[in-house]
Structures are given as structure tokens and as C-alpha cells.
């Protein structure tokens, strides 16, 4: 019997612990977190769950994860859909090419008239697609659920504990942007920030996650208000995340244009966190040293892919095999120069 120590009680680490226990292993599973459950990037996440990626490996992980979220259902997951808008000819061409690829992989993405969304400005929209199976989830609630189920099945939870101080036979590094502190991996912290607005009048309960394809600006319902996110013109490779007030103002301007009912609405809160970026925006999953396994570098997709990643990692740790082809995610791909960039990073 081995002792498997999982470092990081965010969504990915929690899912790994959950699936190890669910698999019925006799090994000891110890989940360690330097702070508290979901206190890192997971607790600051947008909460989107989508299958609409641009590369096949990411789509396959997302498909399996989407099935898991659908089984959870409300209130942890709301299947409101992911709506992508194109406002330029080039953007529309890219959107439709990506849809064709996704449909070929079994993702039910359909072309739609976006005016079905009450209150959405669409006079400049040339085309739109939606996957109605996608939606929004509660990152902290889902992660706590996974941890509770793992502990109920026999795993140990140690908060305020550095995993390196716990004896184990296998160390699983799932610490997001902090992972390089534990193992040598090409992961860098990229600062991203979110804004929650105050209540927006007439907000539909089934408002989809809405994304402007060209700008990357996107928003979703959060309570009676909206949660906003946008790409940043200057990438912030910072260790300490902070809120840029100019970016908050820019997000408010964008939502006022795209969803006019939000014009003039106040800010309920704003916060910044980290994406754990790799050079090709794909994660690192696999053995990275003697007794050390990595599951990090998800580049902003960790929460939405956590269910499938947890199942894949647990199976590989216990049997040496996986239900997914994990070869595209191995660390040695960077030494060989083989990269396959994921272009749809929001």
C-alpha cells in the first residue's frame, strides 16, 4: 500500500483525490493545502464550463468534464450555454471553422441568431454559435463537494500544510501557478482579473456565458448582477496579482455596449488571480521525476477540465494507464519543440 500525497486542494487536486478514492484504491490518499480549500485560483475563477476549444485533446477533456458537471446539476452547475459572437468577417470565418472542427469531435455546437438573448446588442454581430450543454458552475462549491466526497471515502485532508512536509511514496503536484516551487516545470503566473457588477435590472435567469470572439470579452450572470472578464492589452507576468482600475473601467464600458441594461451599473467587487500558463497553453500531466507526478499548467482551464483530469490522473497513478490519451500533455514535449497551441484562451 502506497501513500499518495496530493499537493493543492483546488479543483484539480480535489478531483484527483476524489477519483483516487472513487476508484477504490487501498492506497492512502492525503490531500494537502497550504491555505484552505479552493483558496487559490479556483476560488477566483470565472466558473465557466465549456467544450468549445480549438484543439482535439482539449475538447476531449472538456467533453468528459461537461458530463460530470451535468450530473451535478443545480445549484452547482447551470447549463445555460456558451454563446460566441463574431463581429468581423475574419472573426466569423474563424468561428465557423472552429465550429466545424468541434462538431466533428461530437460537440453539439449550433449556429444561432443571438437576438434570442433578451437585452443583448446584436446589430453589429455577423454570426454566433452556441453549445447549450455548456454553462456556469460554482468553483468553490464544486471543489468543496469533491473534497467532502473524497474524505467520506477515506482520504485525509490537511489544510495549512505544505505537502513537502508529509511523508509519501508519490507526490502529485496540482498547485497551479505555485507548482514550480515544488517541481521544475515551465509554468508562469499570468495575472487576470474579474469584475462583479451590482444588480442589473431585467437580467434573464438563463443568460448564457457570452463571449465576443475578437476581443475575448465575456460575461455571465452572477446572482442578480454580471461577472465580467476581458483580455488585457499588456500581459502581466506578476507574482503578486492586483486589480487594475483602468481595466475595471474598460470592462464596464464593454458590457454597457454589449448589454445596454448594464450601462451605469456599479461595481460590487473586483479581484485578481493567476492563470498557470505553459508555453503552448496546454497542461502538463504525467510523471516529472522519481515519485513525482504533475497536473498543472492548465492556462485558465483547470476548473472546467478538473473532473476529466482527476479521473485520468487517478487511473494512471493506480494502473499505469488512462482513459484519455495523455501523451500530448507530457513534460518532454517542450524538449522536443513539439507544441500545439490552444488558441481559445479566455
C-alpha positions in Angstrom: 0.0 0.0 0.0 1.4 3.4 -1.0 0.9 6.9 0.4 -0.2 9.3 -2.4 0.2 12.9 -1.3 -1.7 15.4 -3.5 -0.4 19.0 -3.2 -3.2 21.5 -3.8 -6.8 21.5 -2.8 -8.1 23.5 -5.7 -10.4 21.9 -8.3 -7.7 19.8 -9.9 -6.2 18.4 -6.7 -9.6 17.8 -5.2 -10.7 15.9 -8.3 -7.6 13.7 -8.2 -8.2 12.8 -4.6 -11.9 12.2 -5.3 -11.2 9.9 -8.2 -8.5 8.0 -6.4 -10.9 7.2 -3.6 -13.8 6.5 -6.0 -11.6 4.1 -7.9 -11.5 2.0 -4.7 -7.7 2.1 -4.1 -6.2 0.6 -0.9 -3.5 3.3 -1.1 -3.6 6.2 1.4 -4.7 9.4 -0.2 -3.6 12.6 1.5 -4.8 16.0 0.2 -2.6 18.9 1.4 -3.3 22.6 1.0 -1.1 25.4 2.2 -4.1 27.6 2.9 -7.7 26.3 2.7 -9.9 24.5 0.2 -10.2 26.5 -3.1 -8.3 29.4 -1.7 -6.1 29.9 -4.8 -7.0 30.3 -8.4 -10.1 28.0 -8.1 -11.7 30.4 -5.6 -11.2 33.3 -8.0 -12.3 31.6 -11.2 -15.0 32.7 -13.7 -16.7 29.4 -13.3 -17.3 28.7 -17.0 -17.7 25.1 -18.2 -17.3 24.7 -22.0 -16.5 22.1 -24.6 -15.7 24.7 -27.3 -11.9 24.5 -27.6 -9.8 24.7 -30.7 -7.7 21.5 -30.3 -8.9 17.9 -30.1 -7.1 17.0 -26.9 -8.7 19.9 -25.0 -12.1 19.1 -26.5 -12.0 15.5 -25.3 -11.1 16.5 -21.7 -13.8 19.1 -21.8 -16.4 16.7 -23.1 -15.9 14.2 -20.2 -15.8 17.1 -17.7 -19.1 18.5 -19.1 -20.8 15.2 -18.5 -19.7 15.3 -14.9 -20.9 18.8 -14.3 -24.3 17.9 -15.9 -24.7 15.1 -13.4 -24.0 17.5 -10.6 -26.7 19.9 -11.8 -28.1 22.9 -10.0 -27.1 24.7 -7.9 -23.5 23.7 -8.5 -23.9 23.8 -12.3 -26.3 25.7 -14.5 -26.5 24.5 -18.1 -27.1 28.0 -19.7 -24.8 27.5 -22.7 -21.8 29.3 -24.1 -22.5 31.9 -26.8 -19.7 33.1 -29.0 -20.2 36.2 -31.1 -18.3 37.3 -34.2 -18.3 41.0 -35.3 -15.8 40.9 -38.2 -15.6 38.8 -41.4 -12.3 37.2 -40.2 -13.8 36.5 -36.8 -16.8 34.8 -38.3 -14.7 32.7 -40.6 -12.6 31.5 -37.6 -15.8 30.9 -35.5 -17.3 28.7 -38.2 -14.1 26.8 -38.9 -13.8 26.1 -35.2 -17.5 25.0 -35.0 -16.9 22.5 -37.9 -14.0 21.0 -36.0 -15.9 20.8 -32.8 -19.0 19.2 -34.4 -16.6 16.7 -35.9 -15.5 15.8 -32.4 -19.1 15.4 -31.2 -19.7 18.7 -29.6 -23.2 20.0 -30.3 -22.3 23.5 -31.4 -25.0 25.2 -33.5 -25.3 28.4 -35.4 -27.9 30.8 -33.9 -29.4 34.2 -34.1 -28.0 35.8 -30.9 -31.0 38.1 -30.6 -32.7 35.3 -28.7 -30.8 36.6 -25.7 -33.1 39.3 -24.3 -31.3 42.7 -23.9 -28.2 41.7 -25.9 -26.9 44.2 -28.5 -26.6 42.3 -31.8 -26.8 44.9 -34.6 -23.0 44.5 -35.2 -22.9 40.8 -34.9 -22.2 38.9 -38.1 -22.7 35.4 -36.7 -22.9 33.4 -33.5 -22.6 29.8 -32.3 -23.7 28.2 -29.0 -23.2 24.9 -27.2 -26.2 24.6 -25.0 -24.6 21.8 -23.0 -22.0 24.2 -21.6 -22.7 26.6 -18.8 -21.5 28.1 -15.5 -20.7 26.5 -12.2 -19.8 27.4 -8.6 -16.0 26.7 -8.4 -15.8 26.8 -4.6 -19.0 24.8 -4.2 -17.9 22.1 -6.7 -14.4 21.8 -5.1 -15.8 21.5 -1.6 -18.2 18.8 -2.9 -15.2 16.9 -4.3 -13.2 17.2 -1.1 -16.1 16.1 1.0 -16.7 13.1 -1.1 -13.0 12.2 -1.1 -12.8 12.5 2.7 -16.0 10.4 3.1 -14.3 7.8 1.0 -11.2 7.6 3.2 -8.9 10.4 2.0 -7.3 12.7 4.6 -7.5 16.5 4.2 -4.7 18.6 5.7 -5.2 22.3 5.3 -2.5 24.8 6.3 0.0 22.1 5.4 2.9 22.0 2.9 2.8 18.7 1.0 6.6 18.5 1.0 6.5 18.1 4.8 4.2 15.0 4.5 5.8 11.6 4.0 4.6 9.8 0.9 5.6 7.4 -1.9 4.1 9.6 -4.6 3.7 13.4 -4.7 1.1 14.8 -7.1 1.8 18.4 -7.8 -1.5 20.2 -8.5 -0.7 23.7 -7.2 -1.4 25.8 -10.3 0.9 28.8 -10.6 2.8 27.7 -7.5 3.7 24.3 -8.9 7.3 25.4 -9.9 8.0 25.8 -6.2 7.7 22.0 -5.9 8.9 20.7 -9.2 10.8 22.1 -12.3 8.1 22.8 -14.8 7.7 25.6 -17.4 4.7 27.3 -15.7 4.4 31.0 -15.3 1.9 33.1 -13.3 -0.2 35.3 -15.6 -2.4 37.9 -13.8 -6.1 38.0 -14.8 -8.9 39.9 -13.1 -12.7 39.7 -12.8 -15.4 42.2 -12.0 -18.8 41.6 -10.4 -21.4 44.3 -11.0 -24.3 45.3 -8.8 -27.7 44.2 -9.8 -28.7 44.6 -13.4 -32.5 45.1 -14.0 -34.3 42.5 -16.1 -31.4 40.1 -16.2 -32.7 36.7 -17.6 -32.2 33.7 -15.4 -30.9 31.7 -18.3 -28.4 34.2 -19.7 -25.7 32.3 -21.4 -22.0 32.9 -20.9 -21.5 35.4 -23.7 -18.1 35.9 -25.5 -17.0 38.4 -28.1 -14.8 36.3 -30.2 -12.5 39.0 -31.4 -11.9 40.8 -28.1 -12.2 37.9 -25.7 -14.5 40.0 -23.5 -17.1 37.8 -21.8 -19.7 37.9 -19.2 -22.1 35.7 -17.3 -24.8 36.1 -14.7 -23.6 36.1 -11.1 -26.5 36.5 -8.7 -28.5 39.5 -9.8 -25.6 41.1 -11.5 -22.9 40.2 -14.1 -19.4 38.8 -13.8 -17.1 40.3 -16.4 -13.7 39.3 -17.8 -11.6 40.6 -20.7 -8.3 40.1 -22.3 -5.6 42.5 -21.3 -3.6 44.5 -23.9 -0.4 44.2 -21.8 0.2 40.7 -20.3 1.0 40.9 -16.6 3.6 38.2 -15.7 3.4 39.1 -12.0 3.9 37.0 -8.9 1.5 39.2 -6.8 -1.8 39.7 -8.5 -3.5 43.1 -8.2 -6.6 44.8 -9.6 -6.0 47.4 -12.3 -8.8 50.0 -12.0 -8.4 51.1 -15.7 -9.2 47.5 -16.7 -12.3 47.6 -14.5 -13.5 50.7 -16.2 -12.8 49.2 -19.6 -14.8 46.1 -18.7 -17.7 48.2 -17.6 -17.6 50.2 -20.9 -17.7 46.9 -22.9 -20.6 45.4 -21.0 -22.5 48.7 -21.3 -22.1 48.4 -25.1 -22.9 44.7 -25.5 -25.6 44.6 -22.8 -27.1 48.1 -22.5 -29.2 47.3 -19.4 -25.9 47.2 -17.5 -24.9 50.8 -18.5 -24.1 52.8 -15.4 -24.3 49.8 -13.1 -21.9 50.0 -10.1 -19.1 47.6 -9.1 -19.9 45.0 -6.4 -16.4 43.7 -6.3 -13.2 43.1 -8.3 -10.4 40.7 -7.8 -7.3 39.3 -9.5 -5.7 35.9 -9.6 -3.4 33.8 -11.7 -3.6 31.6 -14.7 -0.8 28.9 -14.6 0.4 29.3 -18.1 2.6 26.9 -20.1 4.4 27.9 -23.4 1.6 26.3 -25.5 -1.4 26.9 -23.2 -1.8 23.1 -22.7 -1.4 21.5 -19.2 1.5 19.3 -18.0 0.1 15.9 -16.9 2.4 13.0 -16.1 5.5 11.8 -14.3 8.1 14.5 -14.0 10.6 12.8 -11.7 11.0 9.8 -9.4 7.8 9.6 -7.4 6.6 13.0 -8.6 3.6 13.4 -10.9 2.4 16.8 -12.2 -1.1 18.1 -13.1 -0.6 21.8 -13.6 -0.3 24.5 -16.2 -3.9 24.5 -17.2 -3.7 28.0 -18.5 -7.1 29.2 -17.3 -8.9 25.9 -18.0 -8.2 24.0 -14.8 -11.6 24.2 -13.1 -13.6 23.3 -16.2 -11.4 20.3 -17.0 -10.8 19.1 -13.5 -13.3 16.2 -13.5 -11.8 14.5 -16.5 -8.2 15.3 -15.4 -8.9 13.9 -12.0 -10.2 10.6 -13.5 -7.3 10.4 -15.9 -4.6 11.0 -13.3 -6.1 8.6 -10.8 -6.3 5.8 -13.3 -2.7 6.4 -14.5 -1.4 6.5 -10.9 -3.1 3.3 -10.0 -2.9 1.2 -13.2 -0.3 2.9 -15.4 -3.0 3.6 -18.0 -5.6 6.2 -18.6 -8.9 6.5 -20.3 -7.5 9.5 -22.2 -4.5 9.9 -24.4 -2.3 12.0 -22.2 0.7 11.9 -24.5 0.1 15.5 -25.7 0.5 16.7 -22.2 3.8 15.2 -21.2 6.6 17.5 -20.0 9.1 16.2 -22.5 7.2 17.8 -25.4 8.9 21.0 -24.7 12.4 19.5 -25.1 11.4 18.2 -28.5 10.0 21.5 -29.6 6.6 19.9 -30.4 3.9 22.4 -29.4 0.2 22.6 -30.4 -1.1 25.9 -29.1 -4.6 26.2 -27.8 -5.9 29.4 -29.4 -9.1 29.8 -27.4 -7.7 31.0 -24.1 -10.2 33.4 -22.4 
